[in-house]
Amino acid sequence: MPMRNKQKKLEDLQHALKAGDKVIINPGIFGTIEGVDDDAFQVRIADKTRIRVLKSAVAGLQGEPAATENK
């Protein structure tokens, strides 16, 4: 059950993201969302560097506590 709750929270976060949000992409890349498509985000990772990533690649918002921390 805890894994299912964690997955649901992550899916809700991925659907709520918008341009300007600072995120962490799954391999540990920090970036800012520049655009939102149906199944992907355009993420700025440097001044003139933008990449397109699947929504499922977003691990979380920058500054949030790690998902593996115990509360």
JOPEPE-V913771 format. One record per run of one state. SS is the DSSP state (H for helix, E for strand, L for the rest). FROM is the first residue (numbers start at 1). TO is the last residue. If there is no record, write none. Layout:
{{SS | FROM | TO} {SS | FROM | TO}}
This chain:
{{L | 1 | 1} {H | 2 | 16} {L | 17 | 21} {E | 22 | 25} {L | 26 | 28} {E | 29 | 36} {L | 37 | 39} {E | 40 | 46} {L | 47 | 48} {E | 49 | 54} {H | 55 | 57} {E | 58 | 61} {L | 62 | 71}}
